[in-house]
C-alpha cells in the first residue's frame, strides 16, 4: 500500500497513525513540536493533554461512557494506553498526563511502519493523507485549508485550568472525598469548602480581577464546556455554586455539614503531587490568578505549577465544507480531531480511528465508512457532516444527537441504558459486517 501522510501528532493523529500501521500501512507522521511552539503545549511528546487530564465519565450508560465502550470494541490504541496510566477520578477516566503522552510517543516511535518527522507542515498532503492539526492549527496550515475549501475556518476561544503543587495545599482545610461517598473512606478529589461569606468575597474578587483579553465575551465566542470561571460568574453570582463549585454530596469534616460551595481538585498524576482546579478555566492574568485563587480556603499558600491560560481555537464548518467522514471533497484527504468541530479528548481519539478506517477503505477501493447513527460517535459524525446542520459549534457526544427510541423508558438512567444497549448492539453487528476493515490488523 502507498504511504499515508498524517499532519499532527495529537490524540487524533497518533490514534490514526497507530491504527494504519497496525494494518500494515506505512505512515509518515508530521508533528511541528518542538520545532514550532503552539503556545499551549509544554512538552515535545505526542498526544499531550493541554487542558484537563480527565477523559470524562466511565459510567456505561452515559454518552461519554458509551463512547469508550465503542472504542474498546473497535480496538482503540490510545484508549488502551489511557487505561494503563489512569489516576483516581471517581467515576471518570483521568490519566497521568505525562506518563500517558510519553507512552503514546514511544508507541509511535517504536512502530516499524511509522516515520515520525518534526517540523511545521504548511500544505495539504498529496495522495492519501489526514490533517489532524487540532484547534491550534498553525496559520500556514489554516491558510492552506482555507484555500482548498474556499472559505475561512471558524474560531472560538478555549481555556485551561491552573495546576497547583500538592505539598502547598492546606490539608487541615481541604478534605478528600468523592461526592455522595463517605468522607472517612477518602476519595479521589480534594475539596476546598467555602462558607457563604468566603464564597461572596471570592466572587467579588473574581469579577473585579484583571483579564488577559480585555473584553466581554459573547456566548458564541466561547465553547460552553470550557467557559472561564469568571465568565460563568459574570452570568450570575450563584452560577459557579450550581456548576463547578456545587457542594452537593459533600460533607465538610470540620462542621459535619454540607458547605455553601466547594472547589474540587483532581490529581494530575499517579503520585498525586499536583492537582488541577476542576472547572477553573480562566482568562485572568497570572498575577490575578495568584491573588484571587489564594482566597479559596486551603489554597491560601498554594504554589502554581501552571497558571490557567486562554487561547484561540480553530475548527472547520464541517456541515458546509466537508464530506462523509470529514473528507475534503474531491480528494483523498480527511480531517480528524478537534479541527472538525468534534469536541473532547475521547472524541478526538475516535475521529482518528475513523479516519484510519476511511483511509483503509479507500485504499481497498471500498465505499466510505459510515458508522451506525445510533451510536455515540456515529450520531456525532452524522450531525457534524449533515448539510442541514446550522450554526455549527463544537460538540461532544450526547444522547440528543441519536435517533429517538421507539419506546423510551421514563427514568433517565434507564433511558440512557436503553440508548447504550441499542448502540452497542448495532455497532457490534456493523463491525461483524465490515470485518475487512479489521483484517490484517495485528491487534484486536
C-alpha positions as CSV (number, residue, x, y, z in Angstrom):
1,X,0.0,0.0,0.0
2,X,1.1,3.6,-0.6
3,X,2.4,5.7,2.3
4,X,-0.1,7.8,4.2
5,X,0.8,11.3,5.5
6,X,-0.7,12.4,8.8
7,X,-0.2,16.1,9.8
8,X,-0.4,16.5,13.6
9,X,0.6,14.2,16.4
10,X,-2.1,14.9,18.9
11,X,-4.7,12.4,20.0
12,X,-6.4,12.0,16.6
13,X,-3.2,11.9,14.6
14,X,-1.5,9.4,17.0
15,X,-4.5,7.1,17.0
16,X,-4.8,7.3,13.3
17,X,-1.1,6.5,12.7
18,X,-1.1,3.5,15.0
19,X,-4.3,2.1,13.5
20,X,-2.9,2.4,10.0
21,X,0.5,1.0,10.9
22,X,-1.1,-1.9,12.7
23,X,-2.8,-2.8,9.4
24,X,0.4,-2.8,7.5
25,X,0.3,0.7,6.1
26,X,3.4,2.9,6.0
27,X,2.8,6.2,7.8
28,X,4.6,9.5,7.7
29,X,3.5,11.4,10.8
30,X,4.5,15.1,10.9
31,X,4.4,17.0,14.2
32,X,5.5,20.6,14.4
33,X,6.5,20.5,18.1
34,X,9.1,21.1,19.4
35,X,10.4,22.9,16.3
36,X,7.3,25.2,16.4
37,X,5.5,26.1,19.7
38,X,1.8,26.2,19.9
39,X,1.7,28.4,23.0
40,X,-0.4,25.9,24.9
41,X,1.8,22.7,24.9
42,X,4.8,22.4,27.2
43,X,6.5,19.2,26.0
44,X,7.6,17.6,22.7
45,X,5.5,14.5,23.4
46,X,2.7,13.3,21.2
47,X,-0.9,13.3,22.4
48,X,-0.1,15.9,25.1
49,X,-3.2,16.9,27.0
50,X,-3.2,20.7,27.4
51,X,-6.5,21.3,29.4
52,X,-8.0,18.8,31.8
53,X,-6.4,15.4,32.4
54,X,-9.9,13.8,32.5
55,X,-11.4,11.8,29.7
56,X,-14.8,12.1,31.3
57,X,-17.2,9.6,32.8
58,X,-16.9,5.8,32.6
59,X,-20.5,5.2,33.6
60,X,-21.6,2.7,31.0
61,X,-25.0,4.3,30.4
62,X,-23.6,7.8,30.0
63,X,-22.8,9.1,26.5
64,X,-19.1,9.5,27.4
65,X,-19.0,6.0,28.9
66,X,-20.7,4.6,25.8
67,X,-18.1,6.2,23.5
68,X,-15.4,4.5,25.5
69,X,-17.2,1.2,25.1
70,X,-17.5,1.8,21.4
71,X,-13.7,2.5,21.1
72,X,-12.9,-0.6,23.1
73,X,-14.9,-2.7,20.6
74,X,-13.2,-1.1,17.7
75,X,-9.7,-1.6,19.2
76,X,-8.6,2.0,20.1
77,X,-4.9,2.1,20.8
78,X,-4.9,5.4,22.8
79,X,-7.8,4.4,25.0
80,X,-5.9,1.3,26.0
81,X,-2.9,3.4,26.8
82,X,-5.0,5.8,28.8
83,X,-6.4,3.0,30.9
84,X,-2.8,1.8,31.7
85,X,-1.9,5.3,33.0
86,X,-5.1,6.2,34.9
87,X,-5.3,8.1,38.1
88,X,-8.1,8.2,40.6
89,X,-11.0,10.4,39.5
90,X,-14.1,8.8,40.9
91,X,-16.3,7.6,38.1
92,X,-14.2,9.3,35.4
93,X,-11.2,8.1,33.4
94,X,-8.4,10.5,34.2
95,X,-4.7,10.0,33.3
96,X,-1.3,10.9,34.5
97,X,-0.8,13.3,31.6
98,X,3.0,13.0,31.4
99,X,3.0,9.2,31.6
100,X,0.2,8.9,29.0
101,X,1.8,11.3,26.5
102,X,5.2,9.6,26.9
103,X,3.7,6.1,26.4
104,X,1.9,7.3,23.2
105,X,5.1,8.8,21.9
106,X,7.1,5.6,22.5
107,X,4.4,3.5,20.8
108,X,4.6,5.7,17.7
109,X,8.4,6.0,17.7
110,X,8.9,2.2,18.2
111,X,6.4,1.2,15.5
112,X,8.5,0.0,12.4
113,X,5.9,1.3,9.9
114,X,5.7,4.9,11.3
115,X,8.2,7.6,10.4
116,X,7.9,10.5,12.8
117,X,9.1,13.9,11.4
118,X,9.4,17.0,13.4
119,X,8.7,20.3,11.8
120,X,5.8,22.5,10.5
121,X,3.7,21.4,7.6
122,X,2.2,24.1,5.5
123,X,0.5,22.2,2.7
124,X,-2.3,19.7,2.4
125,X,-0.7,16.3,1.8
126,X,-0.6,14.8,-1.6
127,X,-2.0,11.3,-2.1
128,X,-3.7,9.8,0.9
129,X,-3.5,12.0,4.0
130,X,-5.1,13.0,7.2
131,X,-5.0,16.5,8.7
132,X,-5.2,16.3,12.5
133,X,-3.7,19.6,13.5
134,X,-6.2,20.3,16.2
135,X,-7.7,23.5,17.4
136,X,-4.3,25.2,17.5
137,X,-3.7,24.7,13.8
138,X,-0.8,26.9,12.5
139,X,-1.6,29.9,10.4
140,X,0.1,28.4,7.4
141,X,-1.9,25.2,7.6
142,X,-5.1,27.1,8.3
143,X,-4.4,29.2,5.2
144,X,-3.9,26.0,3.1
145,X,-7.2,24.6,4.3
146,X,-9.0,27.9,3.7
147,X,-7.6,28.0,0.1
148,X,-8.6,24.4,-0.5
149,X,-12.1,24.7,0.9
150,X,-12.7,28.2,-0.4
151,X,-13.9,29.5,3.0
152,X,-12.4,30.7,6.2
153,X,-12.2,28.5,9.3
154,X,-14.4,29.4,12.2
155,X,-13.0,30.1,15.6
156,X,-13.7,30.1,19.3
157,X,-11.8,30.8,22.5
158,X,-10.8,27.9,24.8
159,X,-9.3,28.0,28.3
160,X,-7.3,25.7,30.6
161,X,-7.4,25.4,34.4
162,X,-4.4,26.1,36.7
163,X,-2.4,23.3,38.4
164,X,-1.1,23.6,42.0
165,X,1.7,21.9,43.9
166,X,0.0,19.3,46.2
167,X,2.5,19.9,49.0
168,X,1.3,23.5,49.3
169,X,-2.4,22.7,49.8
170,X,-3.6,23.1,53.4
171,X,-4.9,19.6,54.3
172,X,-6.3,20.8,57.6
173,X,-9.0,22.6,55.4
174,X,-9.1,20.6,52.1
175,X,-10.6,17.2,52.6
176,X,-10.6,14.0,50.5
177,X,-14.0,12.9,49.4
178,X,-15.9,12.0,46.2
179,X,-19.5,13.3,46.0
180,X,-22.0,11.2,47.9
181,X,-19.3,8.9,49.3
182,X,-18.2,8.5,52.9
183,X,-15.5,11.0,53.7
184,X,-13.9,8.6,56.2
185,X,-13.1,6.3,53.3
186,X,-11.2,9.0,51.4
187,X,-11.8,9.9,47.8
188,X,-10.1,10.8,44.5
189,X,-10.9,14.5,44.8
190,X,-9.7,17.1,47.3
191,X,-12.4,19.6,48.3
192,X,-11.9,23.2,49.5
193,X,-15.1,24.2,51.3
194,X,-16.4,27.7,51.4
195,X,-19.0,29.2,53.7
196,X,-21.3,31.9,52.4
197,X,-19.0,34.9,53.3
198,X,-15.9,33.2,51.8
199,X,-17.8,32.5,48.6
200,X,-19.1,36.1,48.3
201,X,-15.7,37.5,48.8
202,X,-14.2,35.1,46.3
203,X,-16.8,36.1,43.7
204,X,-16.3,39.8,44.3
205,X,-12.5,39.4,43.7
206,X,-13.1,37.2,40.7
207,X,-15.4,39.7,38.9
208,X,-13.0,42.6,39.7
209,X,-9.8,40.8,38.6
210,X,-7.7,41.8,35.6
211,X,-8.1,39.7,32.4
212,X,-5.7,39.0,29.6
213,X,-8.2,39.6,26.8
214,X,-9.8,42.8,27.9
215,X,-13.3,42.5,26.5
216,X,-16.6,40.8,27.5
217,X,-17.1,37.6,25.5
218,X,-20.4,36.8,23.8
219,X,-21.7,33.2,24.2
220,X,-20.8,32.4,20.6
221,X,-17.1,33.2,21.3
222,X,-16.7,30.6,24.0
223,X,-17.1,26.9,23.8
224,X,-19.6,26.1,26.6
225,X,-17.7,23.3,28.2
226,X,-14.6,25.5,28.6
227,X,-16.2,28.7,29.9
228,X,-13.7,30.7,32.0
229,X,-14.8,30.6,35.7
230,X,-15.0,34.4,35.7
231,X,-17.4,34.4,32.7
232,X,-19.6,31.9,34.5
233,X,-19.7,34.2,37.5
234,X,-20.4,37.1,35.2
235,X,-23.6,35.3,34.1
236,X,-24.8,35.2,37.7
237,X,-23.1,35.3,41.1
238,X,-24.5,31.9,42.1
239,X,-23.8,30.3,38.7
240,X,-20.4,28.8,39.9
241,X,-22.1,27.4,43.0
242,X,-24.5,25.5,40.9
243,X,-21.8,24.5,38.5
244,X,-18.1,23.6,39.2
245,X,-18.4,24.7,42.8
246,X,-21.6,22.9,43.7
247,X,-21.3,21.4,47.2
248,X,-23.9,18.6,46.8
249,X,-22.9,15.2,48.0
250,X,-20.0,16.6,50.2
251,X,-19.7,16.9,53.9
252,X,-17.1,19.2,55.5
253,X,-15.5,17.1,58.3
254,X,-14.8,20.2,60.3
255,X,-18.5,21.0,60.6
256,X,-20.3,17.8,59.7
257,X,-22.4,19.8,57.2
258,X,-22.5,20.5,53.5
259,X,-20.5,23.6,52.7
260,X,-22.0,26.6,50.9
261,X,-19.7,26.0,48.0
262,X,-16.7,23.8,47.3
263,X,-13.8,23.9,44.9
264,X,-12.8,20.4,43.8
265,X,-9.2,19.5,42.9
266,X,-8.3,16.4,40.8
267,X,-4.9,14.6,40.8
268,X,-2.8,15.3,37.7
269,X,-0.6,12.2,38.2
270,X,-0.4,8.9,39.9
271,X,1.9,10.3,42.6
272,X,-0.7,12.9,43.4
273,X,2.0,15.6,43.6
274,X,-0.1,18.0,41.5
275,X,-3.8,18.9,41.4
276,X,-5.8,20.9,38.9
277,X,-8.7,23.1,39.9
278,X,-11.7,21.4,38.3
279,X,-13.8,23.8,36.2
280,X,-11.4,26.7,36.8
281,X,-10.5,27.5,33.2
282,X,-9.7,31.2,33.2
283,X,-8.6,34.3,31.3
284,X,-7.3,36.1,34.3
285,X,-3.7,37.4,34.3
286,X,-1.2,35.3,36.2
287,X,-1.0,37.9,39.0
288,X,-4.7,38.0,39.3
289,X,-4.9,34.2,39.5
290,X,-2.4,34.1,42.3
291,X,-4.3,36.7,44.3
292,X,-7.9,35.6,43.6
293,X,-7.4,31.8,43.9
294,X,-5.5,32.3,47.2
295,X,-8.9,33.3,48.6
296,X,-10.0,29.7,48.3
297,X,-9.8,28.0,51.7
298,X,-7.0,25.6,51.7
299,X,-5.2,27.3,48.8
300,X,-4.0,30.4,50.7
301,X,-0.4,29.5,50.2
302,X,-0.7,27.3,47.2
303,X,2.1,27.4,44.6
304,X,1.2,27.0,40.9
305,X,2.9,24.6,38.6
306,X,0.9,26.1,35.8
307,X,-1.4,29.1,35.7
308,X,-4.6,28.9,33.6
309,X,-4.4,30.1,30.0
310,X,-6.7,31.0,27.2
311,X,-6.1,30.6,23.5
312,X,-7.8,30.8,20.2
313,X,-9.0,27.5,18.8
314,X,-10.0,27.0,15.2
315,X,-12.3,24.5,13.5
316,X,-13.8,24.0,10.1
317,X,-17.5,24.4,9.3
318,X,-17.8,20.7,8.6
319,X,-21.5,20.5,7.6
320,X,-20.9,23.1,4.8
321,X,-17.4,22.1,3.6
322,X,-16.6,18.5,4.4
323,X,-17.9,15.3,3.0
324,X,-18.8,12.0,4.7
325,X,-16.4,11.0,7.4
326,X,-14.8,14.5,7.3
327,X,-13.3,14.0,3.9
328,X,-12.2,17.1,1.9
329,X,-14.4,16.8,-1.3
330,X,-12.6,15.7,-4.4
331,X,-9.5,14.5,-2.5
332,X,-8.1,11.5,-0.7
333,X,-7.5,13.7,2.4
334,X,-9.6,13.5,5.6
335,X,-9.7,15.8,8.7
336,X,-9.7,14.3,12.2
337,X,-9.8,15.7,15.7
338,X,-11.0,19.0,17.1
339,X,-10.3,20.8,13.8
340,X,-13.5,19.1,12.6
341,X,-15.5,20.7,15.4
342,X,-16.0,17.4,17.3
343,X,-15.0,18.5,20.8
344,X,-13.4,16.3,23.5
345,X,-10.4,14.1,24.1
346,X,-12.1,10.8,23.5
347,X,-14.0,12.2,20.5
348,X,-10.6,13.2,19.0
349,X,-9.3,9.6,19.5
350,X,-12.5,8.3,17.9
351,X,-12.1,10.6,14.9
352,X,-8.5,9.5,14.4
353,X,-9.7,5.8,14.4
354,X,-12.5,6.7,11.9
355,X,-10.0,8.5,9.6
356,X,-7.8,5.4,9.6
357,X,-10.7,3.2,8.7
358,X,-11.7,5.5,5.9
359,X,-8.2,5.5,4.5
360,X,-8.0,1.7,4.6
361,X,-11.4,1.5,2.9
362,X,-10.3,3.9,0.2
363,X,-7.0,2.1,-0.4
364,X,-9.0,-1.1,-0.8
365,X,-11.4,0.7,-3.3
366,X,-14.3,0.1,-0.8
367,X,-17.1,2.5,0.0
368,X,-16.6,5.2,2.7
369,X,-17.0,4.2,6.3
370,X,-20.3,5.1,7.8
371,X,-20.7,4.2,11.5
372,X,-24.2,3.4,12.8
373,X,-26.1,6.7,13.6
374,X,-27.5,5.0,16.7
375,X,-24.0,5.1,18.3
376,X,-22.4,7.8,20.4
377,X,-19.7,8.7,17.8
378,X,-21.7,7.7,14.7
379,X,-24.5,10.1,15.6
380,X,-22.0,12.9,16.3
381,X,-20.3,12.4,12.9
382,X,-23.7,12.3,11.1
383,X,-24.8,15.5,12.8
384,X,-21.4,17.2,12.1
385,X,-21.5,16.4,8.4
386,X,-25.2,17.0,7.7
387,X,-25.5,20.0,5.3
388,X,-28.8,20.8,7.2
389,X,-26.9,21.5,10.4
390,X,-26.9,25.2,11.1
391,X,-24.9,27.4,13.4
392,X,-22.2,24.8,13.8
393,X,-20.4,24.9,17.1
394,X,-18.1,22.4,18.8
395,X,-20.0,19.5,20.2
396,X,-19.4,16.5,22.5
397,X,-21.2,13.2,22.1
398,X,-24.6,13.3,23.7
399,X,-27.9,11.4,23.5
400,X,-29.7,14.3,22.0
401,X,-27.9,13.6,18.7
402,X,-29.1,10.0,18.5
403,X,-32.3,8.8,16.8
404,X,-35.1,8.5,19.4
405,X,-36.0,5.2,20.9
406,X,-39.3,3.6,19.8
407,X,-40.5,3.1,23.4
408,X,-38.2,5.1,25.7
409,X,-38.2,4.4,29.5
410,X,-39.3,7.3,31.6
411,X,-36.5,7.1,34.1
412,X,-33.4,9.0,32.8
413,X,-30.8,6.3,33.7
414,X,-32.9,3.5,32.3
415,X,-33.5,5.6,29.1
416,X,-29.7,6.1,28.7
417,X,-29.1,2.5,29.3
418,X,-31.5,1.6,26.5
419,X,-29.8,4.0,24.1
420,X,-26.4,2.5,25.1
421,X,-27.7,-1.1,24.6
422,X,-29.0,-0.3,21.2
423,X,-25.8,1.5,20.2
424,X,-23.6,-1.4,21.2
425,X,-25.8,-4.0,19.5
426,X,-25.8,-2.0,16.3
427,X,-22.0,-1.3,16.4
428,X,-21.2,-5.0,17.1
429,X,-23.3,-6.0,14.1
430,X,-21.7,-3.3,12.0
431,X,-18.2,-4.5,12.9
432,X,-19.1,-8.1,12.1
433,X,-20.3,-7.0,8.6
434,X,-17.1,-5.0,8.0
435,X,-14.5,-7.5,9.0
436,X,-12.3,-6.5,6.1
437,X,-11.6,-3.2,7.9
438,X,-10.1,-5.1,10.8
439,X,-8.3,-7.8,8.9
440,X,-4.6,-7.7,8.7
441,X,-4.5,-5.8,12.0
442,X,-2.1,-7.3,14.5
443,X,-4.2,-6.1,17.4
444,X,-7.8,-6.9,18.3
